[in-house]
Amino acid sequence: YWAGHIGVLFVTDIMAADITTLKNRMIIFTINGTPRIASTFAGPAIANLFYYENNWRWAFGAFIIIFIGCCLPALVMMILMYRTAKNAGLVNKVKSDRNVLQSLWYYFVQFDSKLHTTQNWVAHPLMHRLVFGIILLMCGWCLFVLPFSLVAYAPQSWRTPYIIACIVLGLFLFPVFYIWEAKFAPVQFLPWKYLKNGTIIGSCLLYGVMFLSVFTWNGYFYSYLIVVHRQSIPHAGYILNAFSLTSSTFSPLIAWWIHHSGNFKWTAYTGVPIVLLGTALLIPFRNPSTNPGVLAFTQVLVGLGTGFFATCAQLAVM
């Protein structure tokens, strides 16, 4: 689900980037996120109907049907436009002498576009090292984050040897990946100039800290609202979605301000105290006597701050 979800967002971002200048790009990016404003109100109400008026499992089935229905017009348009470009002679495809299996292997070991210009398939052993870098990175992440889910089932909790081993080995693989990419990889998974660029590293760390900060409490916040505060399905959804509502509403305004001022660094700094305040207020307010409106207000603050972060971090990398 998440591979497809992020994949669709990635494709739309690439299309938006291709048709915009850097100065206006974030305006289009943030406008693409405004449909979340509608889902903020429609989602909880529809969820309530599925739960009480129908089989809740059909919510997943309905989502699949609706998603395909919404994607089909865009897919058809892209196919037709590609054919138009091809007929106009604007598509230059270089035919290779590889068969199907050779092509699959070629693209498996060689993702870097600089090497795609060759017409002859050469199974050079150095190409296999690209996949090794990807495996190092993925294994590092998997070994590091998986214990946080497995620890509840471990016989000795955090003292269980395999839990400790996974975390230590996962953390160890990150510098190994870094050294591999810098010194040994003939085809780099990430170009080395990006891995030592302060702006890109800072932006990625900002995104990472933002996600860690939000999802440490967000994962169970919906259940917390229903169980502790006795909120109905729609009301719990409205409180939780105040986060995305605020972020989606203010992000285009933030993008316009960046377009107008030409500065994104100080704009990003503006989001820091807002996120800190919204997150910190969740600590004293985590009790049954807290008014649900106050909880919604904390979501508004965090959503506003992350609207600054998400907009500025993407632009910084670009």
Secondary structure per residue as TSV (DSSP state, phi and psi in degrees):
chain	resnum	aa	ss	phi	psi
A	1	Y	-	360.0	-48.3
A	2	W	H	-71.8	-31.9
A	3	A	H	-61.3	-44.0
A	4	G	H	-69.4	-41.2
A	5	H	H	-61.0	-51.9
A	6	I	H	-67.5	-33.6
A	7	G	H	-61.9	-43.3
A	8	V	H	-64.6	-44.2
A	9	L	H	-61.8	-38.3
A	10	F	H	-62.7	-44.7
A	11	V	H	-62.8	-45.9
A	12	T	H	-65.2	-35.4
A	13	D	H	-66.3	-40.7
A	14	I	H	-62.9	-42.8
A	15	M	H	-63.2	-42.2
A	16	A	H	-65.6	-38.0
A	17	A	H	-66.6	-34.3
A	18	D	H	-70.5	-24.0
A	19	I	T	-110.0	9.2
A	20	T	S	-131.1	156.5
A	21	T	-	-83.5	162.3
A	22	L	H	-60.9	-33.3
A	23	K	H	-65.5	-34.3
A	24	N	H	-104.8	-2.4
A	25	R	H	-61.9	-44.4
A	26	M	H	-69.0	-23.3
A	27	I	H	-63.5	-44.9
A	28	I	H	-68.9	-42.0
A	29	F	H	-56.3	-47.1
A	30	T	H	-73.2	-32.8
A	31	I	H	-64.1	-35.0
A	32	N	H	-60.5	-23.8
A	33	G	T	-90.3	-4.8
A	34	T	T	-68.3	-22.2
A	35	P	H	-56.9	-20.3
A	36	R	H	-62.7	-22.6
A	37	I	H	-62.0	-43.0
A	38	A	H	-68.4	-42.8
A	39	S	H	-68.3	-21.3
A	40	T	H	-57.9	-40.5
A	41	F	H	-94.7	-36.9
A	42	A	H	-74.7	-37.4
A	43	G	H	-57.5	-55.9
A	44	P	H	-60.8	-37.8
A	45	A	H	-66.2	-42.3
A	46	I	H	-66.9	-39.9
A	47	A	H	-59.6	-40.9
A	48	N	H	-63.2	-40.1
A	49	L	H	-65.9	-42.9
A	50	F	H	-63.2	-38.2
A	51	Y	H	-70.3	-42.4
A	52	Y	H	-99.0	-27.9
A	53	E	H	-104.2	-10.2
A	54	N	S	-149.5	-178.0
A	55	N	-	-78.3	121.7
A	56	W	T	-59.8	-23.5
A	57	R	T	-65.8	-25.7
A	58	W	H	-69.2	-14.7
A	59	A	H	-60.9	-38.3
A	60	F	H	-69.8	-42.4
A	61	G	H	-63.3	-41.3
A	62	A	H	-64.7	-39.0
A	63	F	H	-60.8	-42.6
A	64	I	H	-60.4	-46.3
A	65	I	H	-64.3	-46.3
A	66	I	H	-64.2	-41.6
A	67	F	H	-62.5	-45.7
A	68	I	H	-63.5	-42.6
A	69	G	H	-61.2	-37.8
A	70	C	H	-74.8	-29.3
A	71	C	H	-81.5	-28.1
A	72	L	H	-56.8	-46.6
A	73	P	H	-57.9	-41.5
A	74	A	H	-66.3	-41.7
A	75	L	H	-62.4	-45.5
A	76	V	H	-62.0	-42.5
A	77	M	H	-62.5	-43.0
A	78	M	H	-66.0	-38.5
A	79	I	H	-63.8	-44.9
A	80	L	H	-65.5	-41.5
A	81	M	H	-67.8	-34.4
A	82	Y	H	-65.5	-42.7
A	83	R	H	-63.4	-39.7
A	84	T	H	-62.0	-44.0
A	85	A	H	-65.2	-38.1
A	86	K	H	-66.0	-43.0
A	87	N	H	-66.4	-27.5
A	88	A	T	-83.9	0.2
A	89	G	T	77.6	21.3
A	90	L	-	-92.2	-7.1
A	91	V	-	-106.2	114.2
A	92	N	-	-106.8	101.4
A	93	K	-	-105.1	125.0
A	94	V	-	-90.6	117.4
A	95	K	-	-79.7	136.5
A	96	S	-	-106.5	170.8
A	97	D	S	-96.9	19.0
A	98	R	-	-84.3	145.7
A	99	N	-	-85.8	-174.7
A	100	V	H	-63.0	-46.8
A	101	L	H	-65.0	-40.3
A	102	Q	H	-65.7	-36.7
A	103	S	H	-66.5	-41.8
A	104	L	H	-60.9	-44.3
A	105	W	H	-67.5	-38.9
A	106	Y	H	-59.1	-48.7
A	107	Y	H	-76.2	-18.6
A	108	F	H	-71.5	-41.7
A	109	V	H	-93.8	-10.5
A	110	Q	-	-138.3	98.0
A	111	F	-	-99.2	-20.2
A	112	D	-	-71.2	125.4
A	113	S	G	-64.7	-22.6
A	114	K	G	-65.2	-25.5
A	115	L	G	-99.1	1.0
A	116	H	T	-80.4	-4.1
A	117	T	T	-78.1	-18.0
A	118	T	-	-70.1	141.0
A	119	Q	S	-94.0	-21.7
A	120	N	S	-100.8	131.3
A	121	W	-	-78.4	120.2
A	122	V	-	-122.7	115.3
A	123	A	-	-82.1	68.3
A	124	H	-	-74.1	133.4
A	125	P	G	-62.3	-24.9
A	126	L	G	-67.0	-23.7
A	127	M	G	-64.6	-29.2
A	128	H	H	-67.1	-17.1
A	129	R	H	-73.7	-19.0
A	130	L	H	-62.8	-45.8
A	131	V	H	-62.7	-33.1
A	132	F	H	-61.2	-39.9
A	133	G	H	-64.4	-41.4
A	134	I	H	-63.9	-42.3
A	135	I	H	-63.6	-40.4
A	136	L	H	-58.8	-46.7
A	137	L	H	-65.5	-46.7
A	138	M	H	-67.2	-40.8
A	139	C	H	-64.6	-38.3
A	140	G	H	-59.9	-47.0
A	141	W	H	-66.8	-45.5
A	142	C	H	-62.6	-45.0
A	143	L	H	-66.9	-30.3
A	144	F	H	-77.5	-43.8
A	145	V	H	-89.3	-24.1
A	146	L	H	-62.0	-39.4
A	147	P	H	-57.9	-28.1
A	148	F	H	-66.1	-25.9
A	149	S	H	-89.0	-31.9
A	150	L	H	-83.8	-18.2
A	151	V	G	-62.0	-28.7
A	152	A	G	-66.1	-23.6
A	153	Y	G	-102.9	-5.4
A	154	A	S	-73.1	141.1
A	155	P	T	-63.0	-32.9
A	156	Q	T	-117.2	24.8
A	157	S	G	54.8	-130.7
A	158	W	G	-71.1	-13.7
A	159	R	G	-85.9	-3.8
A	160	T	-	-63.6	129.7
A	161	P	H	-56.4	-42.7
A	162	Y	H	-71.5	-24.6
A	163	I	H	-68.5	-46.6
A	164	I	H	-63.5	-43.1
A	165	A	H	-62.7	-40.9
A	166	C	H	-62.5	-45.2
A	167	I	H	-65.7	-45.9
A	168	V	H	-63.5	-46.0
A	169	L	H	-66.2	-39.4
A	170	G	H	-61.1	-46.2
A	171	L	H	-64.6	-35.1
A	172	F	H	-66.3	-33.0
A	173	L	H	-72.2	-21.7
A	174	F	H	-65.6	-51.4
A	175	P	H	-65.8	-29.0
A	176	V	H	-63.3	-43.7
A	177	F	H	-61.8	-42.0
A	178	Y	H	-61.0	-46.8
A	179	I	H	-66.4	-40.5
A	180	W	I	-59.7	-47.3
A	181	E	I	-64.9	-34.6
A	182	A	I	-78.8	-38.0
A	183	K	I	-111.5	-30.4
A	184	F	I	-121.0	-28.0
A	185	A	-	-69.3	119.7
A	186	P	S	-72.9	-31.9
A	187	V	S	-123.6	108.3
A	188	Q	-	-79.6	136.7
A	189	F	S	-64.6	-43.6
A	190	L	S	-123.0	124.3
A	191	P	-	-53.7	136.3
A	192	W	H	-59.9	-31.9
A	193	K	H	-63.5	-26.6
A	194	Y	H	-78.1	-34.4
A	195	L	H	-72.0	-15.1
A	196	K	T	-114.9	12.5
A	197	N	-	-87.7	119.4
A	198	G	H	-61.0	-38.1
A	199	T	H	-65.4	-44.0
A	200	I	H	-68.4	-44.9
A	201	I	H	-61.5	-44.3
A	202	G	H	-61.9	-40.6
A	203	S	H	-66.3	-42.7
A	204	C	H	-65.8	-39.1
A	205	L	H	-64.6	-38.6
A	206	L	H	-60.2	-46.9
A	207	Y	H	-61.8	-44.5
A	208	G	H	-63.0	-45.1
A	209	V	H	-65.1	-37.8
A	210	M	H	-61.2	-46.8
A	211	F	H	-66.2	-42.1
A	212	L	H	-61.9	-43.6
A	213	S	H	-61.8	-42.1
A	214	V	H	-76.3	-47.7
A	215	F	H	-81.6	-6.3
A	216	T	H	-68.4	-27.0
A	217	W	H	-115.0	-22.2
A	218	N	H	-71.9	-28.7
A	219	G	T	-58.9	-34.7
A	220	Y	T	-113.7	9.1
A	221	F	H	-66.6	-38.6
A	222	Y	H	-62.8	-47.7
A	223	S	H	-63.4	-38.2
A	224	Y	H	-60.7	-41.6
A	225	L	H	-64.4	-38.2
A	226	I	H	-74.7	-43.7
A	227	V	H	-80.1	-49.6
A	228	V	T	-82.0	-45.3
A	229	H	S	-95.7	1.0
A	230	R	-	56.6	38.6
A	231	Q	-	-82.3	147.7
A	232	S	-	-72.5	168.1
A	233	I	H	-58.1	-48.0
A	234	P	H	-63.5	-43.6
A	235	H	H	-66.4	-40.6
A	236	A	H	-61.9	-39.7
A	237	G	H	-65.4	-39.5
A	238	Y	H	-64.8	-42.4
A	239	I	H	-63.8	-47.2
A	240	L	H	-63.9	-41.3
A	241	N	H	-77.4	-5.6
A	242	A	H	-58.5	-28.3
A	243	F	H	-59.9	-59.0
A	244	S	H	-69.5	-31.7
A	245	L	H	-61.0	-48.5
A	246	T	H	-65.4	-45.0
A	247	S	H	-60.9	-45.3
A	248	S	H	-70.6	-31.1
A	249	T	H	-74.5	-42.5
A	250	F	H	-89.3	-20.0
A	251	S	H	-58.7	-44.8
A	252	P	H	-61.6	-34.4
A	253	L	H	-67.7	-39.1
A	254	I	H	-64.4	-42.7
A	255	A	H	-62.6	-39.5
A	256	W	H	-64.0	-39.5
A	257	W	H	-63.7	-40.7
A	258	I	H	-63.3	-41.8
A	259	H	H	-60.1	-41.3
A	260	H	H	-73.6	-42.1
A	261	S	H	-89.7	-25.3
A	262	G	-	74.7	14.0
A	263	N	-	-130.4	131.8
A	264	F	-	-118.0	-18.0
A	265	K	H	-67.8	-50.4
A	266	W	H	-70.5	-27.3
A	267	T	H	-65.0	-40.7
A	268	A	H	-64.1	-40.0
A	269	Y	H	-60.1	-29.9
A	270	T	H	-61.0	-31.9
A	271	G	H	-74.1	-18.8
A	272	V	H	-62.1	-55.6
A	273	P	H	-64.0	-29.3
A	274	I	H	-68.0	-46.0
A	275	V	H	-64.2	-43.1
A	276	L	H	-60.2	-43.5
A	277	L	H	-64.9	-47.9
A	278	G	H	-62.4	-39.9
A	279	T	H	-72.3	-41.7
A	280	A	H	-65.2	-35.7
A	281	L	H	-66.4	-22.4
A	282	L	T	-65.0	-24.5
A	283	I	T	-70.1	-55.0
A	284	P	T	-71.1	-20.4
A	285	F	T	-93.7	6.6
A	286	R	-	-86.3	65.2
A	287	N	S	-147.8	156.9
A	288	P	T	-61.9	-21.5
A	289	S	T	-82.9	-7.1
A	290	T	S	-69.3	135.5
A	291	N	-	-66.7	131.8
A	292	P	H	-57.2	-29.2
A	293	G	H	-62.7	-34.1
A	294	V	H	-67.5	-39.6
A	295	L	H	-63.7	-39.0
A	296	A	H	-63.7	-36.1
A	297	F	H	-64.3	-38.6
A	298	T	H	-63.4	-35.8
A	299	Q	H	-67.2	-36.2
A	300	V	H	-62.7	-43.5
A	301	L	H	-63.9	-47.9
A	302	V	H	-65.6	-39.6
A	303	G	H	-63.1	-39.2
A	304	L	H	-66.0	-45.1
A	305	G	H	-63.7	-43.4
A	306	T	H	-69.5	-24.2
A	307	G	H	-61.9	-40.2
A	308	F	H	-63.7	-48.8
A	309	F	H	-61.1	-52.7
A	310	A	H	-61.8	-41.0
A	311	T	H	-67.1	-47.4
A	312	C	H	-73.1	-35.3
A	313	A	H	-65.5	-42.5
A	314	Q	H	-64.2	-44.1
A	315	L	H	-65.1	-36.1
A	316	A	H	-61.5	-43.1
A	317	V	H	-64.5	-40.6
A	318	M	-	-66.5	360.0
